[in-house]
């Protein structure tokens, strides 16, 4: 998970974090990097939409939306109080 605190945003830190992660992936011989953006299902979240646009500007392409509970069914009982969707993005290296 990559996160930049609100008071430190818009200073290029997020891009440096992503670039560092991509460089590590290249060094390890990865050909494609996948990322998921987790968001409440059926609810518009402007912050998540902005994040999707930001990753797209870094060369990530939207692949598909996935149901979070399909991959983590135990979360329904323990963690998740609402339906959640993963937006899957990919970038070829």
Contact map, one row per residue, 1 for C-alpha under 8 A:
111000000000000000000000000000000000000000000000000000000000000000000000000000000000000000000
111100000000010011000000000000000000000000000000000000000000000000000000000000000000000000000
111110000000010000000000000000000000000000000000000000000000000000000000000000000000000000000
011111011000110000000000000000000000000000000000000000000000000000000000000000000000000000000
001111111000000000000000000000000000000000000000000000000000000000000000000000000000000000000
000111111000000000000000000000000000000000000000000000000000000000000000000000000000000000000
000011111000000000000000000000000000000000000000000000000000000000000000000000000000000000000
000111111110100000000000000000000000000000000000000000000000000000000000000000000000000000000
000111111111110000000000000000000000000000000000000000000000000000000000000000000000000000000
000000011111100000000000000000000000000000000000000000000000000000000000000000000000000000000
000000011111110000000000000000000000000000000000000000000000000000000000000000000000000000000
000000001111111100000000000000000000000000000000000000000000000000000000000000000000000000000
000100011111111110000000000000000000000000000000000000000000000000000000000000000000000000000
011100001011111111000000000000000000000000000000000000000000000000000000000000000000000000000
000000000001111111100000000000000000000000000000000000000000000000000000000000000000000000000
000000000001111111110000000000000000000000000000000000000000000000000000000000000000000000000
010000000000111111111000000000000000000000000000000000000000000000000000000000000000000000000
010000000000011111111100000000000000000000000000000000000000000000000000000000000000000000000
000000000000001111111110000000000000000000000000000000000000000000000000000000000000000000000
000000000000000111111111000000000000000000000000000000000000000000000000000000000000000000000
000000000000000011111111100000000000000000000000000000000000000000000000000000000000000000000
000000000000000001111111110000001000000000000000000000000000000000000000000000000000000000001
000000000000000000111111111000000000000000000000000000000000000000000000000000000000000000000
000000000000000000011111111100000000000000000000000000000000000000000000000000000000000000000
000000000000000000001111111111101000000000000000000000000000000000000000000000000000000000000
000000000000000000000111111111100000000000000000000000000000000000000000000000000000000000001
000000000000000000000011111111000000000000000000000000000000000000000000000000000000000000000
000000000000000000000001111111000000000000000000000000000000000000000000000000000000000000000
000000000000000000000000111111100000000000000000000000000000000000000000000000000000000000000
000000000000000000000000111111111000000000000000000000000000000000000000000000000000000000001
000000000000000000000000110011111000000000000000000000000000000000000000000000000000000000011
000000000000000000000000000001111100000000000000000000000000000000000000000000000000000001111
000000000000000000000100100001111110000000000000000000000000000000000000000000000000000001111
000000000000000000000000000000011111000000000000000000000000000000000000000000000000000111100
000000000000000000000000000000001111100000000000000000000000000000000000000000000000000111000
000000000000000000000000000000000111110000000000000000000000000000000000000000000000011110000
000000000000000000000000000000000011111000000001000100000000000000000000000000000000011100000
000000000000000000000000000000000001111100000000000000000000000000010000000000000001111000000
000000000000000000000000000000000000111110001001000000000000000000000000000000000001111000000
000000000000000000000000000000000000011111101000000000000000000000000000000000000111100000000
000000000000000000000000000000000000001111100000000000000000000000000000000000000111100000000
000000000000000000000000000000000000000111110000000000000000000000000000000000000000000000000
000000000000000000000000000000000000000111111000000000000000000000000000000000000000000000000
000000000000000000000000000000000000000001111100100000000000000000000000000000000000000000000
000000000000000000000000000000000000001100111111100000000000000000000000000000000000000000000
000000000000000000000000000000000000000000011111110000000000000000000000000000000000000000000
000000000000000000000000000000000000000000001111111000000000000000000000000000000000000000000
000000000000000000000000000000000000101000001111111100000000000000000000000000000000000000000
000000000000000000000000000000000000000000011111111110000000000000000000000000000000000000000
000000000000000000000000000000000000000000000111111111000000000000000000000000000000000000000
000000000000000000000000000000000000000000000011111111100000000000000000000000000000000000000
000000000000000000000000000000000000100000000001111111110000000000000000000000000000000000000
000000000000000000000000000000000000000000000000111111111000000000000000000000000000000000000
000000000000000000000000000000000000000000000000011111111100000000000000000000000000000000000
000000000000000000000000000000000000000000000000001111111111100000000000000000000000000000000
000000000000000000000000000000000000000000000000000111111111110000000000000000000000000000000
000000000000000000000000000000000000000000000000000011111111000000000000000000000000000000000
000000000000000000000000000000000000000000000000000001111111000000000000000000000000000000000
000000000000000000000000000000000000000000000000000000111111100000000000000000000000000000100
000000000000000000000000000000000000000000000000000000111111110000000000000000000000000011100
000000000000000000000000000000000000000000000000000000110011111000000000000000000000000011100
000000000000000000000000000000000000000000000000000000010001111100000000000000000000001111000
000000000000000000000000000000000000000000000000000000000000111110000000000000000000001111000
000000000000000000000000000000000000000000000000000000000000011111000000000000000000001110000
000000000000000000000000000000000000000000000000000000000000001111100000000000000000111100000
000000000000000000000000000000000000000000000000000000000000000111110100000000000000111100000
000000000000000000000000000000000000000000000000000000000000000011111110000000000001110000000
000000000000000000000000000000000000010000000000000000000000000001111111100000000011110000000
000000000000000000000000000000000000000000000000000000000000000000111111111100000001000000000
000000000000000000000000000000000000000000000000000000000000000001111111100000000000000000000
000000000000000000000000000000000000000000000000000000000000000000111111100000000000000000000
000000000000000000000000000000000000000000000000000000000000000000011111111100000000000000000
000000000000000000000000000000000000000000000000000000000000000000011111111100000000000000000
000000000000000000000000000000000000000000000000000000000000000000001001111111000000000000000
000000000000000000000000000000000000000000000000000000000000000000001001111111110000000000000
000000000000000000000000000000000000000000000000000000000000000000001001111111111000000000000
000000000000000000000000000000000000000000000000000000000000000000000000011111110000000000000
000000000000000000000000000000000000000000000000000000000000000000000000011111110000000000000
000000000000000000000000000000000000000000000000000000000000000000000000001111111000000000000
000000000000000000000000000000000000000000000000000000000000000000000000001111111111000000000
000000000000000000000000000000000000000000000000000000000000000000000000000100111110000000000
000000000000000000000000000000000000000110000000000000000000000000000000000000011111000000000
000000000000000000000000000000000000000110000000000000000000000000010000000000011111100000000
000000000000000000000000000000000000011110000000000000000000000000111000000000010111110000000
000000000000000000000000000000000000011110000000000000000000000011110000000000000011111000000
000000000000000000000000000000000001111000000000000000000000000011110000000000000001111100000
000000000000000000000000000000000001111000000000000000000000011111000000000000000000111110000
000000000000000000000000000000000111100000000000000000000000011111000000000000000000011111000
000000000000000000000000000000000111000000000000000000000001111100000000000000000000001111100
000000000000000000000000000000011110000000000000000000000001111000000000000000000000000111110
000000000000000000000000000000011100000000000000000000000011100000000000000000000000000011111
000000000000000000000000000000111000000000000000000000000000000000000000000000000000000001111
000000000000000000000100010001111000000000000000000000000000000000000000000000000000000000111
